[in-house]
Amino acid sequence: MRMQNAFSENQLLSPITAAVGLLTSLLLLGGMPGAAEAQSAPDSTHVPTIGVLVQASAHAESHPTLYTDGFSVDRARFAVSGAPVDRVSYELEGDFVDDLIVTDAHVDLQLSPRWMLRGGQFRPAFSYGQLVSSSATPFVLRARGVRALGVSRTPGAAVSYQSRSAWRVQAGVFNGARLGGSSTRPEPPVQSTAEEQLLYVGRLAWAPEWDTGRVAVGAGVAHDPAGAGAQSAPSTRYSGNVHIQHRAVGFTVEALTRTKAAPGTIETGAYATGTYQVASAHTLRARTDWVRYNGPAPQAPTQLGVGYTYQPTSYLRVETDAVAPVDDSTVQPVVLRTQVQVHF
């Protein structure tokens, strides 16, 4: 089976990738001294943890004059994680849907009970909707704004700080190879400097919890000196979210935008999702999803979705979603999706 890596030969030679490789080697060989507080630092264990995630879905699209349907395997992932020495942990994950593609490969170093350093390939902390694991997203597909404006997994290094009052600050430098799937970043021009090939990402969040619920309020920024999409000018992305969960009721709202969006691509997106857990294994969901394109483009500004989730155990989840356009001026399909997930 052919194995693909998420970064190209040129990116392997980039300064940030070399730094990450050096960091990873040092962490694996030793570790660094730090304050001992068992509940904050990972416990040393030589027995790795293995995880498997398989998601398969069927969809049907009803156009005014056309009906289509299909079946696909969305994800087939195998992960290994562990903590070989005190204060050092790792995670390695690959997806087998087509060829083997490395999705996550990083090492974490607990510098102190509240400071952590991560190096390797992972998803930068930018958008709340993208940080939620694909095994726990409320809908089969994330909102359009998150898919287009979020920051995908990419090699880099990041540091995070967790305060006693539930504040969390994260900042990192990445090689910028993979932005949102709907706005792929081109290779930087030959004359660009090493600094222009990097991507700078930061996020500030407040996430207190209590016996019957939790709150997550956050804001993120991602600056791309080399530009995104068809634009060569520097581009900056912003995100902000509020998530509230109290007993059986959950609500999430998030907005994302970017400067210097390429013509015909999504410039701004926002969504609101509500969930209600009817019983331990049954959850009802609703979402409104709005986007705005830069310049003339086939507009589909607002979509409304409803769904139902059946999850009898943590190993099995079945989701059914129906998404339809609200604006009748656009010819958009009504989409019905059902996804079966096995996760252990």
ABEGO torsion letter per residue (X at the ends): XBBBBABBAAAAABAAAAAAAAAAAAAAAAEBBBBBBAAABBBBBABBBBBBBBBBBBBBBBBAABBBBBBBBABBBBBBBEBABBGBBBBBBBBAABBBBBABBBBBBBABAABBBBBEBBBBBABAAAABBAAABABABBBAAAAAABBBBBBEBBBBBBBAAGBBBBBBBBAGABBBAABBBBBBBAABBAAAABBBBBBBBBBBBBAAEBBBBBBBBBBBAAEBEABABBBBBBBBBBBBBBEABBBBBBBBBBBGBBBGBBABBBBBBBBBBABAABBBBBBBBBBBBBEBBBBBABBBBBBBBBBABAABBBBBBBBBBABAABBBBBBBBBBBBBBX
